[in-house]
Amino acid sequence: MTCGTGLRFIIDLEKGKPTCQIGKILQVLQALGLKLQIAVPGLNATQGDK
């Protein structure tokens, strides 16, 4: 497959399998042109690393 994972992994990911590997998930997101963003509660983008 385009993202370097097998069909079984894609099926498990779509079903929400909790043990899917994050590295493979990131590969799938990249292949789909998506980006994962993590937000820290109470910290907005303008505060940065203060």
C-alpha positions as CSV (number, residue, x, y, z in Angstrom):
1,M,0.0,0.0,0.0
2,T,1.0,3.6,-0.5
3,C,1.7,4.3,3.2
4,G,3.9,1.2,3.8
5,T,1.4,-0.7,5.9
6,G,-0.7,-3.8,5.2
7,L,-4.4,-4.0,4.7
8,R,-4.9,-5.7,8.1
9,F,-3.3,-2.6,9.9
10,I,-5.6,-0.3,8.0
11,I,-8.6,-2.3,9.0
12,D,-7.5,-2.4,12.7
13,L,-6.9,1.4,12.6
14,E,-10.3,2.1,11.1
15,K,-11.9,-0.1,13.8
16,G,-10.1,1.9,16.5
17,K,-7.8,-0.9,17.8
18,P,-6.1,0.5,20.8
19,T,-2.7,-1.2,20.2
20,C,-2.0,0.2,16.7
21,Q,1.5,1.5,16.5
22,I,1.8,5.3,16.5
23,G,4.6,5.3,13.9
24,K,2.4,3.4,11.4
25,I,-0.5,5.7,12.2
26,L,1.7,8.7,11.4
27,Q,2.7,7.0,8.1
28,V,-1.0,6.6,7.2
29,L,-1.8,10.3,8.1
30,Q,1.2,11.5,5.9
31,A,0.0,9.4,3.0
32,L,-3.4,10.9,3.3
33,G,-1.9,14.4,3.4
34,L,-3.0,14.9,7.0
35,K,-1.1,16.3,10.0
36,L,-1.5,15.4,13.6
37,Q,-1.4,18.4,16.0
38,I,-1.3,18.0,19.8
39,A,-2.6,20.9,21.9
40,V,-1.7,21.5,25.5
41,P,-4.8,22.5,27.5
42,G,-4.5,26.1,28.8
43,L,-1.6,26.9,26.4
44,N,-2.5,28.8,23.2
45,A,-0.3,29.0,20.1
46,T,0.8,32.6,20.8
47,Q,2.4,31.7,24.1
48,G,5.0,29.4,22.6
49,D,7.8,28.2,24.9
50,K,7.6,30.9,27.6
